[in-house]
Amino acid sequence: MAALGTAAADLNASIKSWRLWSLLGWIEIRQRYARSKLGPFWLTISMGVVIGTIAFVFGALFHQDMATYLPMLSIGMVTWTLMSTIITEGCNAYINSAQYIRQVNTPRLIYLFQAMWRNFIIFLHNFVIVLIVLGIYGVRSWETVPLFVPGLIVLLLNAVWMAMVVGLFSARFRDLPQIVAAFMQTMYFVTPIMFAASALKKHEWIITFNPFAYLIDLVREPLLGEWPALLTWEVALGMTVVGWIFALALTGRYHKRIPYWL
């Protein structure tokens, strides 16, 4: 309980410091794309090229209907990039901010929120691709579209608690960022992003036990005109509650050790 109290106090202070971590996120993006005319839109162009290439190759290879396949692929790719990048960059959130943590008494979680905010801004740039694709092929049902917002919030909450866990362990074990990056790359290929879950047929159990698949569906299905299944919401919300309790307990337990690990 003491650990949870410590972490909850840090979380509260971090949320109140939203101006700080949002500013740090903006500054980092501006520095990364200094003197660039397109800025973060270079990532959007790269993402668009990747999506177009995959759609052309896999669409032709598996005889996919582009009106169905391209929206599924584009939403899945953009959403996966948001989630996976928050988690992988969360590994280095404390490490890259070591000088601040050692010298200034600031809440710990602001550095994870900074990574989340930075990647959310990039997500908004990449989401232009989704809008273009949906503009070309149309929205199947406007009734389901509003569910995209709570689905995205749940996905962000899960990505942040995962980043909290890997960020803490990465500060202690410096080999972990490479392991997490390799793991996320593996999960990319077994998550229904480039393919529909139904394509696995008798091997669909792989998706059933893949927690990332539920988070992707929570965001993607409303935009595709489908209602997310009740099981999808139950799994995603269950992960959110259990994950945040675990992450806060872990953060509170090792809160004072982070500066020494860095």
MARKE-248190 format. One line per 3 residues: number of its first residue (from 1); their letters; for each residue x, y, z of C-alpha. Coordinates in pm, 1 decimal. Layout:
NUM	A	X Y Z; ...
This chain:
1	MAA	0.0 0.0 0.0; 289.3 236.6 74.9; 433.3 172.0 -270.7
4	LGT	99.5 246.8 -434.9; 69.7 566.4 -232.6; 413.8 682.3 -342.6
7	AAA	340.9 606.6 -707.1; -6.0 765.1 -690.1; 147.1 1085.1 -550.2
10	DLN	402.7 1087.0 -831.8; 128.5 1024.2 -1088.4; -79.5 1309.9 -949.3
13	ASI	219.4 1545.8 -955.6; 304.4 1435.1 -1311.0; -48.8 1501.5 -1435.0
16	KSW	-44.6 1846.1 -1274.1; 286.7 1912.6 -1453.0; 124.1 1860.9 -1794.3
19	RLW	259.8 2191.2 -1918.9; 615.0 2068.8 -1856.8; 597.5 1729.4 -2029.0
22	SLL	387.3 1859.3 -2316.4; 639.7 2139.9 -2371.5; 931.3 1896.3 -2356.1
25	GWI	757.5 1676.3 -2612.4; 702.3 1970.6 -2848.9; 1061.5 2088.1 -2809.9
28	EIR	1197.9 1741.8 -2885.6; 993.4 1717.6 -3205.5; 1102.3 2065.5 -3316.5
31	QRY	1467.5 1984.1 -3250.2; 1440.5 1654.1 -3435.3; 1300.3 1824.3 -3745.9
34	ARS	1481.4 2156.9 -3725.2; 1520.8 2327.7 -4066.4; 1296.5 2067.6 -4226.8
37	KLG	1017.3 2207.1 -4442.8; 785.3 1910.6 -4387.0; 887.3 1827.7 -4029.6
40	PFW	704.7 1522.8 -3885.8; 522.1 1485.1 -4215.5; 834.2 1309.6 -4343.7
43	LTI	729.4 1024.7 -4115.0; 380.5 1043.9 -4264.2; 523.5 1015.4 -4614.3
46	SMG	738.7 718.8 -4510.0; 440.5 553.2 -4344.9; 230.7 611.3 -4654.7
49	VVI	495.5 452.1 -4877.3; 520.3 146.8 -4648.5; 141.7 104.9 -4634.8
52	GTI	112.5 144.4 -5011.0; 388.1 -110.0 -5073.7; 244.5 -368.2 -4835.1
55	AFV	-104.3 -316.5 -4978.3; 25.6 -363.6 -5333.5; 232.2 -675.5 -5253.8
58	FGA	0.6 -852.8 -5009.3; -312.3 -735.5 -5185.5; -193.7 -884.6 -5513.4
61	LFH	-45.3 -1193.4 -5348.7; -359.3 -1285.6 -5156.9; -608.2 -1133.4 -5402.5
64	QDM	-742.5 -886.0 -5148.8; -1018.4 -635.5 -5219.1; -845.5 -296.8 -5177.7
67	ATY	-1167.1 -133.3 -5055.3; -1154.4 -366.0 -4754.8; -784.8 -439.7 -4717.0
70	LPM	-633.1 -91.3 -4745.6; -845.2 71.4 -4469.7; -777.5 -227.3 -4240.9
73	LSI	-403.7 -208.9 -4312.0; -364.9 168.3 -4282.2; -554.8 197.3 -3952.6
76	GMV	-370.5 -103.8 -3811.1; -26.7 24.6 -3912.2; -80.7 376.4 -3780.4
79	TWT	-226.1 248.5 -3452.7; 43.5 -14.4 -3403.1; 316.1 244.4 -3464.3
82	LMS	170.1 465.6 -3191.8; 148.3 185.7 -2936.0; 477.1 10.2 -3012.1
85	TII	677.6 333.7 -3025.4; 546.5 450.5 -2687.7; 652.6 117.6 -2537.3
88	TEG	994.7 96.8 -2703.0; 1079.6 461.8 -2637.2; 952.5 417.7 -2282.6
91	CNA	1250.8 189.0 -2227.7; 1483.2 489.4 -2254.7; 1256.5 747.4 -2090.8
94	YIN	1448.3 746.1 -1762.6; 1786.3 675.5 -1921.3; 1769.2 971.1 -2161.2
97	SAQ	1653.7 1200.0 -1879.5; 1920.2 1086.0 -1633.6; 2068.8 1435.7 -1591.4
100	YIR	1730.8 1586.5 -1498.6; 1642.6 1303.3 -1260.8; 1976.8 1319.5 -1079.3
103	QVN	1984.1 1698.3 -1046.3; 1623.2 1817.6 -1027.6; 1346.8 1694.7 -798.5
106	TPR	1075.1 1632.9 -1055.1; 802.4 1366.2 -1071.5; 935.3 1052.4 -1240.1
109	LIY	641.6 982.9 -1467.9; 663.3 1312.2 -1656.8; 936.5 1159.2 -1871.4
112	LFQ	705.7 874.7 -1973.4; 422.5 1117.3 -2041.7; 667.0 1317.2 -2251.6
115	AMW	730.0 1008.7 -2469.1; 356.8 941.8 -2490.1; 275.3 1299.2 -2591.0
118	RNF	554.6 1313.2 -2849.6; 435.1 995.3 -3017.5; 71.8 1103.1 -2999.5
121	IIF	159.4 1416.9 -3197.1; 332.6 1200.3 -3457.9; 24.5 974.9 -3458.7
124	LHN	-192.2 1274.0 -3546.5; 34.6 1344.1 -3842.6; 19.0 980.3 -3954.4
127	FVI	-357.7 975.0 -3908.6; -380.9 1190.8 -4219.7; -316.0 867.4 -4412.8
130	VLI	-621.3 706.8 -4251.5; -837.2 1008.6 -4335.4; -724.0 995.2 -4698.9
133	VLG	-793.9 622.6 -4727.3; -1135.9 656.2 -4563.7; -1206.5 954.6 -4786.9
136	IYG	-1133.9 742.5 -5094.0; -1320.6 427.3 -4991.6; -1578.8 586.5 -4765.0
139	VRS	-1692.3 522.6 -4407.2; -1917.9 218.7 -4378.9; -2104.7 332.1 -4069.0
142	WET	-2086.7 669.2 -3893.8; -2261.7 520.3 -3590.7; -1953.0 327.0 -3482.1
145	VPL	-1697.0 604.3 -3548.1; -1737.9 781.0 -3207.0; -1620.9 460.1 -3033.5
148	FVP	-1281.3 525.8 -3188.0; -1211.1 791.1 -2921.8; -1260.4 577.1 -2605.9
151	GLI	-1082.3 292.2 -2784.2; -782.1 516.3 -2848.8; -781.1 634.1 -2486.1
154	VLL	-779.7 274.2 -2360.2; -495.3 189.2 -2598.9; -291.6 489.0 -2475.9
157	LNA	-350.5 394.9 -2112.1; -223.6 43.3 -2179.0; 76.2 165.8 -2376.3
160	VWM	173.2 403.1 -2092.9; 161.6 142.7 -1815.9; 366.4 -94.3 -2030.3
163	AMV	615.7 187.6 -2089.1; 628.7 247.2 -1713.7; 724.1 -115.3 -1649.8
166	VGL	985.0 -151.5 -1924.7; 1123.7 195.8 -1849.4; 1182.1 102.8 -1486.7
169	FSA	1348.1 -229.2 -1565.2; 1552.9 -74.7 -1847.6; 1700.9 175.1 -1601.9
172	RFR	1826.2 -122.3 -1400.7; 1907.0 -362.7 -1684.5; 2045.9 -179.8 -1988.9
175	DLP	2007.2 -478.0 -2223.7; 1629.3 -470.1 -2191.2; 1558.5 -201.0 -2456.9
178	QIV	1701.2 -428.4 -2728.2; 1497.4 -721.5 -2598.0; 1177.7 -515.2 -2591.8
181	AAF	1240.6 -386.1 -2945.2; 1290.2 -742.2 -3072.5; 979.8 -859.2 -2886.4
184	MQT	763.1 -580.9 -3031.9; 892.0 -659.5 -3379.8; 792.1 -1022.7 -3331.1
187	MYF	447.9 -926.8 -3201.4; 398.0 -708.6 -3509.1; 403.2 -1017.0 -3729.7
190	VTP	159.2 -1216.2 -3512.7; -87.3 -930.3 -3462.1; -362.4 -890.6 -3727.0
193	IMF	-228.0 -578.8 -3894.1; -121.9 -696.1 -4239.4; -378.4 -975.2 -4233.2
196	AAS	-726.9 -1038.2 -4099.9; -761.0 -1267.7 -3798.7; -998.0 -1490.9 -3996.5
199	ALK	-715.8 -1568.0 -4242.1; -547.1 -1785.4 -3978.7; -846.7 -2020.8 -3973.7
202	KHE	-763.9 -2307.7 -3733.3; -464.4 -2114.9 -3597.1; -679.0 -1820.7 -3490.2
205	WII	-598.0 -1908.9 -3128.6; -275.6 -1711.3 -3182.2; -486.7 -1395.4 -3196.0
208	TFN	-702.0 -1503.7 -2902.6; -397.7 -1504.5 -2672.5; -245.2 -1188.8 -2819.0
211	PFA	-331.6 -890.0 -2594.1; -216.5 -638.0 -2855.5; -478.1 -768.3 -3100.2
214	YLI	-760.3 -657.3 -2868.8; -616.0 -306.6 -2837.8; -575.6 -271.0 -3214.1
217	DLV	-932.9 -392.3 -3273.9; -1064.8 -146.1 -3018.3; -936.1 142.0 -3231.9
220	REP	-967.4 -5.9 -3580.5; -1310.4 -169.6 -3582.7; -1513.7 148.8 -3514.0
223	LLG	-1343.1 320.6 -3807.8; -1420.4 19.1 -4026.3; -1788.6 42.2 -3939.5
226	EWP	-1785.9 -250.2 -3696.0; -1885.3 -270.6 -3329.2; -1600.1 -404.3 -3111.6
229	ALL	-1702.1 -729.0 -2943.7; -1784.0 -724.7 -2573.0; -1487.9 -957.5 -2512.9
232	TWE	-1258.1 -701.4 -2675.3; -1371.4 -433.9 -2431.0; -1350.8 -670.1 -2134.1
235	VAL	-995.5 -779.6 -2214.0; -875.4 -426.9 -2289.7; -1030.7 -270.8 -1978.5
238	GMT	-911.6 -562.2 -1763.9; -558.4 -508.6 -1892.8; -588.3 -137.6 -1814.5
241	VVG	-693.0 -186.2 -1451.8; -457.0 -472.9 -1368.4; -170.3 -318.8 -1564.6
244	WIF	-190.6 20.7 -1395.3; -209.1 -132.4 -1048.3; 95.7 -344.6 -1126.5
247	ALA	288.9 -58.1 -1286.2; 212.8 184.0 -1001.7; 304.9 -73.0 -736.7
250	LTG	632.7 -140.9 -916.5; 709.9 227.8 -963.8; 636.5 305.4 -600.3
253	RYH	850.4 13.4 -482.2; 1159.2 130.5 -672.3; 1083.0 502.1 -692.9
256	KRI	1381.4 611.0 -482.4; 1626.1 377.1 -656.9; 1583.4 519.6 -1006.6
259	PYW	1843.5 801.3 -963.7; 2100.4 549.5 -835.3; 2041.2 313.5 -1128.3
262	L	2103.6 600.0 -1369.7
